[in-house]
Each structure stands twice: as structure tokens, then as C-alpha cells.
Amino acid sequence: MKILVINCGSSSLKYQLISMEDESVIAKGLCERIGIDGSKLTHQPAGKDKVEIEKDMPTHQTAIELVMEALKHPDHGVIQNTDEISAIGHRVLHGGTTYSESVVVNDDVKRVIRECFDLGPLHNPANLMGIEACEAAMPGKANVAVWDTGFGMAMPEKAYMYAIPHEYYEKYGVRRYGFHGTSHMFVSGEAIKFGGLDPEKAKVIVCHLGNGASVSASIGGKCVDTSMGLTPLEGLIMGTRSGDVDPAVVQYICNKEGKDVNEVLNILNKKSGVLGMSGGVSSDFRDIEAAKSQGNHLAEVALEAFIYRVAKYIGAYTAAMNGVDAIAFTAGVGENDKASRKAICEYLGYLGVKIDDAANDVRGKMTVISAPDSRVKVMLIPTNEELAIARETKRLTE
Ligand code: AMP
């Protein structure tokens, strides 16, 4: 069984063709600059060289057609015809309050994706374009929507309700949704399997630390809290996002700088985080670490604040679950940066967390990094959102 996984952005389309027998990637690629001059498809068949195809892609529809051509190409193709593809799985950002579980796309699902354009203005329109392009290119094949908000929808009311007038929830769905849901679902599930934990009762905290960053707490694979909110701006300090701030900061900066709310929100999303805190060094954590080691004080504070906030969330979520069995690190920083993992865990001695330095000296490989006598298992679990989407698609279409 071969599943095509599609992740559409407003001007990009990432894809992976996955063989479900051994969960291996048969081919993957990226369409860039869709609808903009200079569009390009980079196609990578497994075990072969990358191919770059420069061709106009005015719409996501033309992008999908090019992907199909690449997948079937006599030289760099990997299938004879599209019938070999059993179904298509799509990452869809926002399912609102309607969808928590992955679902086979029908007209009602498309209506909900459309209704959530306001909640995911950059992603939901692109996600819908990707689905409609696949419907046109492969008529009759099942398309499955896997929601980035899905995992967070299991949160109880006490975790997802904001302490604001209730009418805004009723009228506009203003609540905490959580994002990176596919990653949190995948990593918490893998942590339970790899750590040999009780699948019904395990209390797991996942730290997804990349350019976007979030923490989740789950019991038996069901989310009880997660750090992103109505939008991905809430929670941790990220590459360019501020994470939690007093909302009055927005009004204060508006008044002082003569800016409107949209401009300041744009600053909190795109110019804050470690980029803003470091005085503009970089949104990339490697650059921040390099600047710190050259004595840049603001970069040092940005890194310390990032680590401190992750540790605070782990403490809060341990309280929320009245305990924790495992902590899993994932995504760019979580998978590659042993110093950040170690620094976060140094705050957690009171939980009986002990890191094994030799085991922690690892990148991108599923590993237990805590010492054998650590009271909490700490793990590095590489995330794989495409595989999670493919598994969901298989489950719903087999
Ligand atoms: P992601 O969004 O998951 O792709 O993660 C991207 C982030 O991971 C970037 O800020 C990278 O700088 C960071 N990253 C990747 N490798 C390392 C590393 N070895 N040390 C620190 N940060 C890293």
C-alpha cells in the first residue's frame, strides 16, 4: 500500500510517497514559489540523486500535476501510474471545534476547512487548495484530513477555556486549540512504545522544540494540556514568536509606537522570540548559541529564557497530571541540541530526573537519555509528521 502525504503552504507544497509495508519513503519533494515567478520542484527518489525541475506553477493544481509527472517519470519516477497510490493524506492546520479525529474528506469536511479560514488564514486556504488539486488529479481516490489541532482537542475545558467573557467562545470559538498536534501525537505514542510504558496510563510530556516550539502533556496518549493556544503564538519562546506575554504589552506598544494591533501582532509573531530578544542576532538556535559563545549577552539571555520557559512548562504539566513518567524531546533543537536538553533537565532534579551524559551525546536517533536510576524516563524521539499522517490515512482507508 502506497500513501501520498501532502503538506501545502500558501506558496509551497511538500510531499512524501510512503510504502506502508515497511513505512519507508519511496520519494519526497518540494514545490516552491507556487503562484510566484521562478517556481521550482525538487524531487528526491529514495536512494537516487535529487532532480530539480523549473517550471511555471501558477496554482497548487499545476503543482500537483507536476508532482504526478515526477512520480511517474521514466528516469526519476517511482511508480508506473497513479493507481498505485491508495490514498492521499493531508496536513490540515485547523479543524475548529468540529474535528478532533482525522477524517476522510467529503463536502462537509471541506466546508469546515473553509469555515476555519479566519482561524488559520495562511494555512487553511492552502490546505483546501491541496485537497481540491488532488481530487482533480486523482479522481475517486480518498483524501484524508489530519488536523494539526486534532490532538489538542482532547484537552478538558479547564485547560482550553480562556478566562474571558464566555460569549466569545460561543460566538467565535475563541479557546485554546494547540498546534503541532500530529507531532505530539506521534512522539507521545512512540515514547510509550519505546519506553515500554503503560499505553492506557502513561503520563508523558513532549517538548517539540524547533523554530516553532510547544509542549504537551498527555495521559495514555490523550492530550490534557498543550502550550499553544487560539494561534501558535502562545506558550514557549520560539525562533521568532514571543510565546506568552501580558496582552497589555500589545496596547502599550501600540500607544508608544503609533502602531495598530495587527502590526504589533506581526512583531510578536515574526520579530520576537530569540530573534527579538537577542537584539536581532538570528531566529536560528545554532546562531544564538554561536553568538552566546562569543560573549553576546543578549543571545545568552535569550537562550536561558527559552530553556527556563520549557522547564516551567514541564513543571506545570507535571502538576497538571500529578506526576510524569516520561519526557520526550523532539524537533530541530530537541533532536540535535544536547546542551539545551541537559540545561532543561537540570531544572528537574526535584522530579528525580537524571541525565546520562554519554547517552545524551546523540542526534536524531530514538534514545533513552536519562540514567538508569532516573525517576522519570527522558527520551529523544525524532518526530515524523508525514509518517503519522500516512498511518492515519491507512487506518481510515484500508
Ligand atoms: P525545526 O523547526 O524543527 O526544523 O527546527 C529548526 C531549529 O532547530 C533551528 O532553529 C535550528 O537552529 C535548530 N537546530 C538544528 N540543529 C541544531 C543544533 N545542533 N543545535 C541547536 N539548534 C539546532
Residues whose N, C-alpha, C, O or C-beta is under 5 A from the ligand:
A	BS01	AMP	L209 G210 N211 G212 S283 D284 F285 R286 A331 G332 V333 N336 D337
